Amino acid sequence: MGISDILDSYSKEYWDFKNAKNEGIHKIANYPAPMVAPMQHELLQLLVNENPDYRRLLDPFHGTGVTLVEGQEVGLDVFGIDINPYAHIISLAKLEKYNPIEVEKINERVLSRIVQLKARGNWEKHSFENINKWFRRDVIEDLSIIRTAIKKETDKSVKHYYWLCFGEIVKKYSNTRTSTFKLHAKEAEKINAMENHIFADFQNKICETYKLIGYPALGDFQLECGDSNMIMKKMDSESFDIICTSPPYGDNGTTVTYGQFSTLQLLWIDNSDFRYDISCIDNFSRLDSLSLGGTLSRNNAFYCSPLVTQYIEKISPHKRKKIIQFYSDYENSFRTMARLLKGGGSMVLTLGNRKVDGIEFPFSGINIDLAEQYNMKVEYVITRNIINKRMPRRVSRLSDGQSVSSMSKETTLLLKKGC
Ligand SMILES: C[S@@+](CC[C@H](N)C(=O)[O-])C[C@H]1O[C@@H](n2cnc3c(N)ncnc32)[C@H](O)[C@@H]1O
C-alpha cells in the first residue's frame, strides 16, 4: 500500500488531533504557532516506512523545532534554520539534551551562586533602552541577579539550558500583555499588582525542564540562526531526503509577530554563548522586518503563480506591496528548497490561508502551483481544523479599520520531487 492509500484510510477528523496537546519536550517554552507534534511524527514515520533510505531532513523555518525533534525520533539526521534567535535557543535546548546528573549538580551551583550574589550585592545591573517601560524595578534587580549567576557559569555544555529557562521567566515577569504576540504594555494597576516570585519560579523551571527534554541525544543535528534564503543558497543541491516545514503564512508584521514576541527575552539573554548576530534586536521591529516578506526584503519572483496576480487585484492598493514582497521572498525559498531536495525526495508543507481585507490569501493553492513549476508532484492534501494551535484570534485589519478573525483551518501538502 502506498502512502496515499494509507492516508485515504484515515477519517477526515483524525488530523484535527482534537485532544492532542504538545506535551513533554514540546511544552518547555512558549512561542507562537507551534506545529502539532503527533501529526508531524506520524507523517514523518509514514514517509520513513515507505522510503527506508531517507536519512536527512531540513526544516528551513523551524520555530520551536517540533519537526526537528520528531524527525530525530523517527531516526533522521536533522538540519534546522530560523531567523529568530529565541526559536534557535528553544530548539537548541530540545536537541542538545542534557545529562540529568550534570544538570542536577549545576542547578545546585547556580542556585547557591544566586544566594551569594544577593547577599553580597555584587551582581551586574542589566540595562537596555526602555527597560523601565517593560520591567518593574524589583523585577529588573532580580532578573539581573539571575543573569549574573548564569553568566558566571563556566560549564559551557549546559549553559544554553539556563538561558532558555531564564528567557521564559523574563517573559513571564515582563510588563507586556499575554493576549497578543505584539509588545503592548499592560495597564499600570496590573503591572503594580503582579506578585514577584522570580527566584522560586526560576528554581522550579531549572529543576523541572530537563526532565521533559529527555536524554541522551538521538541523532545528528545542525542548527543555523539566520535568513534561510541566504543560508540555503550556500548549500549543495540534492542534499536532503525530506524537507518538512511550516513557513510563515504572510509577513510577520501583519500575520504573526514572532520577532516582537521574542525581543524582550533576547534583550536579557547573553548572546555570547550563542552564534547569532545581536543586531537583529536593534529595535523592537527589526527581527520582523528581516523575516520573510518584511520591509527589508529585496527578492524578485522568478515565476509568479497566477493566483497571486488575481489576488492582488482584489485587495486595497496600499496592501499589495506587502503581499508581493512576501510572495517574492517565499518563492525564492520554495525554489531553493526544491533544489536542495533529492530526486524522489519528499516535501511536507503545513500552510494556512490568512485573510487580508477579509479575502483569503490562497497560500495552499499557490504552493500547488509552485510545486508544478518546480518539478514536484502533489501526492496528498490534508486539510485539518486548527483546534489547539496558539494563534492570534485577530490578525489583520480591513480597510475600514475592523479586525478580521485568524484562520481556523490549515493544509498539509505532501509533495514528491521528480527523479
Ligand atoms: C510558522 S513558524 C514555524 C512554526 C514551526 N513549524 C513550529 O513548530 O513552531 C515560522 C517561522 O519562520 C521563521 N522565519 C520567518 N522568516 C524567516 C527567514 N527569512 N529565515 C528563516 N526563518 C524565518 C520565523 O521566525 C518563525 O519561527
The ligand as an SDF file (V2000), in Angstrom:
LIG
                    3D

 27 29  0  0  0  0  0  0  0  0999 V2000
    5.1250   29.1220   11.2450 C   0  0  0  0  0  0  0  0  0  0  0  0
    6.6060   29.4230   12.1530 S   0  0  0  0  0  0  0  0  0  0  0  0
    7.1460   27.8880   12.2130 C   0  0  0  0  0  0  0  0  0  0  0  0
    6.3480   27.1100   13.1640 C   0  0  0  0  0  0  0  0  0  0  0  0
    7.1150   25.8850   13.4790 C   0  0  0  0  0  0  0  0  0  0  0  0
    6.9320   24.9170   12.4360 N   0  0  0  0  0  0  0  0  0  0  0  0
    6.8910   25.3690   14.8710 C   0  0  0  0  0  0  0  0  0  0  0  0
    6.6720   24.2070   15.0370 O   0  0  0  0  0  0  0  0  0  0  0  0
    6.9380   26.1580   15.8020 O   0  0  0  0  0  0  0  0  0  0  0  0
    7.5940   30.2590   11.0030 C   0  0  0  0  0  0  0  0  0  0  0  0
    8.9970   30.5560   11.4380 C   0  0  0  0  0  0  0  0  0  0  0  0
    9.6600   31.1280   10.3050 O   0  0  0  0  0  0  0  0  0  0  0  0
   10.6640   31.9770   10.7980 C   0  0  0  0  0  0  0  0  0  0  0  0
   11.1320   32.8640    9.7160 N   0  0  0  0  0  0  0  0  0  0  0  0
   10.4990   33.9060    9.1320 C   0  0  0  0  0  0  0  0  0  0  0  0
   11.2710   34.4340    8.1540 N   0  0  0  0  0  0  0  0  0  0  0  0
   12.4170   33.7100    8.1150 C   0  0  0  0  0  0  0  0  0  0  0  0
   13.5810   33.7610    7.3080 C   0  0  0  0  0  0  0  0  0  0  0  0
   13.7410   34.6760    6.3580 N   0  0  0  0  0  0  0  0  0  0  0  0
   14.5460   32.8510    7.5340 N   0  0  0  0  0  0  0  0  0  0  0  0
   14.4060   31.9070    8.5000 C   0  0  0  0  0  0  0  0  0  0  0  0
   13.3160   31.8090    9.2950 N   0  0  0  0  0  0  0  0  0  0  0  0
   12.3210   32.7000    9.1010 C   0  0  0  0  0  0  0  0  0  0  0  0
   10.0110   32.6860   11.9700 C   0  0  0  0  0  0  0  0  0  0  0  0
   10.9890   33.1960   12.8420 O   0  0  0  0  0  0  0  0  0  0  0  0
    9.1670   31.5570   12.5710 C   0  0  0  0  0  0  0  0  0  0  0  0
    9.8320   30.9340   13.6430 O   0  0  0  0  0  0  0  0  0  0  0  0
  1  2  1  0
  2  3  1  0
  2 10  1  0
  3  4  1  0
  4  5  1  0
  5  6  1  0
  5  7  1  0
  7  8  2  0
  7  9  1  0
 10 11  1  0
 11 12  1  0
 11 26  1  0
 12 13  1  0
 13 14  1  0
 13 24  1  0
 14 15  1  0
 14 23  1  0
 15 16  2  0
 16 17  1  0
 17 18  1  0
 17 23  2  0
 18 19  1  0
 18 20  2  0
 20 21  1  0
 21 22  2  0
 22 23  1  0
 24 25  1  0
 24 26  1  0
 26 27  1  0
M  CHG  2   2   1   9  -1
M  END
$$$$
